[in-house]
Amino acid sequence: MATELFFTKTATGGFRPADDNTAEALKGIKMGDVIKAQVSKPRNGKHHRKYWALIKIIAENTDNGWTQKQVHQLFKDATRHYDIFKDAKGNEHREYKSISFASMDQLAFNQFYDGVIQITVNHILKGMPESDLRREVEDLCLSY
């Protein structure tokens, strides 16, 4: 059975246990033992809230009547955050992927979010400087 452990990267390029549970679990591993690890960066809840704040800004500040759910769907479409499959007749369909904490680690979410920001400043809120948009999102998050 796999055990989930958390580490912090050190200045020397190594890793140290990030919590007591991880430190305790490492005591059971002998020097020279080979272990298998899958590395991911846990999601940041504040960053996730920034994404939804951005969606709220777009839904409330564009004239096209988009709901927040529709903006979210548009972002998944524009970032190609979907799989394509064919039905029995050969027609292609999109199955949109989740952005849930279980589905994306922080590194993947960073890429997704940065793509969303670029789509916003280049196609939705054209002419708005990226720095202004990021500041607006931060300000809205502070008001939650």
Buried (B, 14 or more C-beta within 10 A) or exposed (E): EEEEBEBEEEEEEEBEBBEEEBEEBEEEEEEEEEEEEEEEEEBEEEEBBBBBBBBBBBBEEEEEEBEBEBBBEBBBEBBEBEEEEEEEEEEEEEEEBEBEBEEBBBEBBBEBBEBBBEBBBEEBBEEBEEEEBBEBBEEBBEEE
